[in-house]
Structures are given as C-alpha cells and as structure tokens.
C-alpha cells in the first residue's frame, strides 16, 4: 500500500497548488449556479402540479452540485493520456507496483484536491447568502459524509477506466464527451433526478451515475432518510467494484497488445 499512498499524497499536494484556477472555477460555478437557481425558481412559480422536491430542497441540490462539481468523472488525467499517446507509458509499465492502483490513486487525488479548493468557499457562500440549507439532522450529515467517501471511490474508478480506454482510441475525446454528458444528465447535475418522470426512475436508480450526485445530495438534505444510507452506499461500492474489475481486465488486455515504437 505504501507506493499508492505516496502517489495519492504527492498528487494531492501538487493539485492543491492550483489556487488561481480554483478561484476562477469558483466564480464560473457561482455564475452558473445562480442561473440554474433562477430557472428552477421560475419553474416552481409557474406550476401548480405537485412536485417531489420543494424549491428550497432543489436550491440546496443545485448548490451541492456546484460545490462538488469536480468530484464528477467528466474528464481524465491529462498526464497519463499524454503518456499513452506518446509512448511514454512504457515507463509506467516498468514501475515495481500495480499500474491500475497507481492510476486509481492518481484518480482519487484528481477528484478530491481540486474539488476541495472550490467546495469550501462555495459551501460558505451558498449557505450564508444563496439559500442553501444545512443537513436537518446529525444522522443526515453522517450519511452524507459516508456517501461522499463512496462517491470519491466510484468517481476515481470511472476516471481510471476512461484513461485505460485511450489504449483503443486515437484521441479519446469522443468517449470523454459521451461519458461527461451521461454523468451530467444521470447524476442529477442538470435536472435533479426526482424531477424526472416516474417511468424513468427505475433506470436512473439502477445506473452508477446516481451514486456520484443524487444519492449524497439527497442524503444531505434528508430527502432520503439516513436509515437508507447503508443500502445506497453498498450500491455505490458494488458499482465501484464492478468498474474496477472491468478496468483491470481492460488494462491487462491493453498491456498484452501494446506496441511502443522502439520497443
């Protein structure tokens, strides 16, 4: 475990240095968050139909999505992608450690460090001035914390699988765009999942993307009771294990077919 902890620590500390990018990203996410809140406010004021979430809950849901946007697996590790394209991945293959878990550790750092830089000021701003609520109970707060930890693992597993997919593509941009669109839509970042039609709910609840947005957000609000957290976290971890197995299988296949110029 020591090499993987060292990789995680080194990448985490490196990514914490990008403070200017975090400030710029905070401003961008604040702007888009305000726009989305205005859209949902107009929607709620223009309808008399019953809705599964109140406006206050939806506002909190939106700001959670903005605060934790960088936890979402909507891109890959650019350094590894460049190494695969140039053939420098050969240096990665000779490291005396399991390559998958090294990349997974990088994925965890990539998902957590930038998100932390933006999430803290976003939480403070949104709770103090923008209508975001706090967890209604300590149980809801604890369930949210556990679910977010599972979200990090699930997101890192998807990120690592995206990187591995580069062994079979020229640039990989198409895969990233497809996955990013699916993540944004099916995690609830565009429209909260409870607002989708009833016929779509079974599919949305079965997909892994719910576990990287909707589940922790609704546990935070108490919209999902804390008593259901063990089952939902188990579902997040089950999807993480499944994606890890697929990623390891794909990486083993890639290593057997990889040809590096000059080697």
C-alpha positions as CSV (number, residue, x, y, z in Angstrom):
1,X,0.0,0.0,0.0
2,X,2.9,2.4,0.6
3,X,3.5,3.2,-3.1
4,X,-0.2,4.0,-3.7
5,X,-0.4,6.2,-0.5
6,X,2.7,8.0,-1.7
7,X,1.3,8.6,-5.1
8,X,-2.0,9.8,-3.7
9,X,-0.3,12.2,-1.3
10,X,2.1,13.6,-3.9
11,X,-0.7,14.2,-6.5
12,X,-3.0,15.7,-3.8
13,X,-0.4,18.2,-2.7
14,X,0.5,19.0,-6.3
15,X,-3.1,19.7,-7.3
16,X,-3.6,21.9,-4.2
17,X,-1.2,24.4,-5.7
18,X,-3.6,25.5,-8.5
19,X,-5.3,28.1,-6.4
20,X,-5.8,30.7,-9.2
21,X,-7.6,28.1,-11.3
22,X,-9.7,27.2,-8.2
23,X,-10.7,30.9,-7.8
24,X,-11.6,31.2,-11.5
25,X,-13.6,28.0,-11.3
26,X,-15.4,29.1,-8.2
27,X,-16.5,32.3,-10.0
28,X,-17.7,30.3,-13.0
29,X,-19.6,27.8,-10.9
30,X,-21.2,30.5,-8.8
31,X,-22.4,32.2,-12.0
32,X,-23.9,29.0,-13.4
33,X,-25.4,28.1,-10.1
34,X,-27.3,31.4,-9.9
35,X,-28.6,30.9,-13.4
36,X,-29.8,27.4,-12.6
37,X,-31.5,28.6,-9.3
38,X,-33.3,31.3,-11.3
39,X,-34.5,28.7,-13.8
40,X,-35.8,26.4,-11.2
41,X,-37.4,29.3,-9.3
42,X,-39.3,30.3,-12.4
43,X,-40.3,26.6,-13.0
44,X,-41.7,26.3,-9.5
45,X,-43.6,29.6,-9.6
46,X,-45.2,28.7,-12.9
47,X,-46.6,25.3,-12.0
48,X,-49.4,24.2,-9.7
49,X,-48.7,20.5,-10.2
50,X,-47.3,18.5,-7.2
51,X,-43.5,18.1,-7.3
52,X,-41.4,15.5,-5.4
53,X,-39.0,18.2,-4.1
54,X,-39.6,21.6,-2.6
55,X,-38.0,24.7,-4.1
56,X,-35.8,25.0,-1.0
57,X,-34.6,21.4,-1.5
58,X,-33.9,22.0,-5.2
59,X,-31.9,25.1,-4.4
60,X,-29.8,23.1,-2.0
61,X,-29.4,20.3,-4.5
62,X,-28.2,22.8,-7.2
63,X,-25.6,24.3,-4.9
64,X,-24.3,20.9,-3.8
65,X,-23.8,20.1,-7.4
66,X,-21.9,23.3,-8.0
67,X,-19.8,22.8,-4.9
68,X,-18.9,19.2,-5.7
69,X,-18.7,19.5,-9.5
70,X,-15.1,18.4,-9.7
71,X,-15.8,15.2,-7.9
72,X,-17.7,14.1,-11.1
73,X,-15.7,11.9,-13.5
74,X,-16.2,14.1,-16.6
75,X,-12.6,14.1,-17.7
76,X,-9.4,12.1,-17.4
77,X,-5.8,12.5,-16.1
78,X,-4.2,14.6,-18.8
79,X,-0.6,13.5,-18.0
80,X,-1.4,9.8,-18.3
81,X,-3.3,10.5,-21.5
82,X,-0.3,12.3,-23.0
83,X,2.0,9.4,-21.9
84,X,-0.2,6.9,-23.7
85,X,-0.3,9.0,-26.9
86,X,3.4,9.5,-27.0
87,X,4.5,6.0,-25.8
88,X,6.0,7.3,-22.6
89,X,3.5,5.0,-20.9
90,X,6.3,2.4,-21.2
91,X,7.9,4.0,-18.2
92,X,4.7,3.5,-16.2
93,X,4.7,-0.2,-17.2
94,X,8.1,-0.9,-15.6
95,X,7.3,0.6,-12.2
96,X,7.5,-2.0,-9.4
97,X,3.9,-1.6,-8.4
98,X,0.4,-2.4,-9.7
99,X,-0.2,0.0,-12.6
100,X,-4.0,0.0,-12.1
101,X,-3.8,1.0,-8.4
102,X,-1.2,3.7,-9.2
103,X,-3.6,5.2,-11.7
104,X,-6.5,4.8,-9.3
105,X,-4.6,6.6,-6.6
106,X,-4.0,9.5,-9.1
107,X,-7.7,9.5,-9.9
108,X,-8.6,9.8,-6.2
109,X,-6.3,12.8,-5.9
110,X,-7.5,14.3,-9.1
111,X,-11.1,14.1,-7.9
112,X,-10.6,15.4,-4.4
113,X,-7.9,18.1,-4.3
114,X,-9.5,20.5,-6.9
115,X,-13.0,19.8,-5.5
116,X,-11.8,20.7,-2.0
117,X,-10.4,24.0,-3.1
118,X,-13.8,25.0,-4.7
119,X,-16.2,23.3,-2.4
120,X,-15.2,25.1,0.9
121,X,-15.8,28.6,-0.4
122,X,-18.9,27.5,-2.3
123,X,-20.5,25.9,0.8
124,X,-19.8,29.1,2.9
125,X,-21.2,31.4,0.2
126,X,-24.2,29.3,-0.6
127,X,-25.2,28.6,3.0
128,X,-24.7,32.2,4.1
129,X,-26.2,34.1,1.2
130,X,-27.8,31.9,-1.5
131,X,-30.4,29.8,0.2
132,X,-28.6,26.5,0.6
133,X,-29.7,24.6,3.6
134,X,-27.8,22.6,6.1
135,X,-28.4,18.9,6.9
136,X,-31.5,18.6,9.1
137,X,-30.0,16.1,11.5
138,X,-26.6,14.8,12.5
139,X,-27.7,11.5,11.0
140,X,-28.2,13.1,7.6
141,X,-24.8,14.8,7.9
142,X,-23.1,11.5,8.8
143,X,-24.8,9.6,5.9
144,X,-23.7,12.4,3.5
145,X,-20.1,12.1,4.7
146,X,-20.0,8.3,4.2
147,X,-21.8,8.5,0.8
148,X,-19.3,11.2,-0.4
149,X,-16.4,8.9,0.5
150,X,-18.0,6.2,-1.6
151,X,-18.6,8.8,-4.4
152,X,-14.9,9.5,-4.5
153,X,-14.1,5.8,-5.0
154,X,-16.7,5.4,-7.7
155,X,-15.7,8.5,-9.5
156,X,-12.0,7.5,-9.4
157,X,-12.9,4.1,-10.8
158,X,-14.7,5.7,-13.8
159,X,-11.9,8.2,-14.3
160,X,-9.3,5.3,-14.4
161,X,-11.5,3.4,-16.9
162,X,-11.6,6.5,-19.1
163,X,-7.8,6.7,-19.1
164,X,-7.5,3.0,-19.9
165,X,-9.9,3.4,-22.9
166,X,-7.2,5.6,-24.6
167,X,-5.3,2.4,-25.4
168,X,-8.0,1.7,-28.0
169,X,-8.6,5.2,-29.4
170,X,-6.7,7.8,-31.3
171,X,-7.6,10.8,-29.2
172,X,-10.3,9.6,-26.9
173,X,-12.2,12.9,-27.0
174,X,-15.4,11.2,-28.2
175,X,-15.5,8.8,-25.3
176,X,-14.9,11.6,-22.8
177,X,-17.7,13.7,-24.3
178,X,-20.2,10.8,-24.2
179,X,-19.3,9.9,-20.6
180,X,-19.3,13.6,-19.5
181,X,-22.8,14.0,-21.0
182,X,-24.1,10.9,-19.3
183,X,-22.5,11.9,-15.9
184,X,-24.1,15.4,-16.0
185,X,-27.5,14.1,-17.0
186,X,-27.9,10.9,-15.0
187,X,-26.2,12.1,-11.8
188,X,-28.7,14.9,-11.4
189,X,-26.4,17.8,-12.2
190,X,-28.6,19.2,-14.9
191,X,-32.1,18.2,-13.5
192,X,-32.5,16.7,-10.1
193,X,-33.3,13.0,-10.6
194,X,-36.6,13.2,-8.5
195,X,-38.0,15.6,-11.1
196,X,-37.6,13.0,-13.9
197,X,-40.8,11.1,-15.0
198,X,-41.9,8.1,-12.9
199,X,-41.2,5.7,-15.8
200,X,-37.5,6.8,-15.8
201,X,-36.9,6.3,-12.1
202,X,-36.1,2.6,-12.1
203,X,-33.5,3.1,-14.8
204,X,-32.0,6.1,-13.1
205,X,-31.8,4.3,-9.8
206,X,-30.0,1.3,-11.3
207,X,-27.3,3.3,-13.1
208,X,-24.0,4.0,-11.4
209,X,-24.2,7.8,-12.1
210,X,-26.8,8.2,-9.4
211,X,-24.2,7.4,-6.8
212,X,-21.9,10.3,-7.7
213,X,-24.5,13.0,-7.3
214,X,-28.1,12.3,-6.5
215,X,-27.5,9.9,-3.6
216,X,-25.2,12.0,-1.5
217,X,-27.1,15.2,-2.3
218,X,-30.4,13.8,-1.1
219,X,-28.9,12.2,2.0
220,X,-27.5,15.6,2.8
221,X,-31.0,17.2,2.6
222,X,-32.7,14.4,4.4
223,X,-34.8,13.8,1.3
224,X,-33.6,10.2,1.5
225,X,-33.7,9.0,5.2
226,X,-30.4,8.3,6.8
227,X,-31.7,4.8,7.5
228,X,-31.4,4.0,3.8
229,X,-27.8,5.1,3.6
230,X,-26.3,1.6,4.2
231,X,-28.2,0.2,1.2
232,X,-27.3,3.1,-1.0
233,X,-23.6,3.2,0.0
234,X,-23.5,-0.6,-0.6
235,X,-24.8,0.1,-4.1
236,X,-22.1,2.7,-4.7
237,X,-19.4,0.3,-3.5
238,X,-20.8,-2.5,-5.7
239,X,-20.7,-0.3,-8.8
240,X,-17.1,0.7,-7.8
241,X,-16.0,-2.9,-7.5
242,X,-17.6,-3.8,-10.9
243,X,-16.0,-0.9,-12.7
244,X,-12.6,-1.7,-11.0
245,X,-12.9,-5.2,-12.3
246,X,-13.7,-4.0,-15.8
247,X,-10.8,-1.5,-15.7
248,X,-8.3,-4.2,-14.5
249,X,-9.5,-6.6,-17.3
250,X,-9.2,-3.8,-19.9
251,X,-5.7,-2.8,-18.7
252,X,-4.5,-6.4,-18.8
253,X,-5.7,-6.7,-22.4
254,X,-4.1,-3.4,-23.3
255,X,-0.8,-4.4,-21.9
256,X,-0.7,-7.6,-24.0
257,X,-1.4,-5.8,-27.2
258,X,0.6,-2.6,-26.6
259,X,3.4,-1.8,-29.0
260,X,5.7,1.1,-28.2
261,X,7.9,2.5,-31.0
262,X,11.5,1.4,-30.5
263,X,10.5,-1.4,-28.1
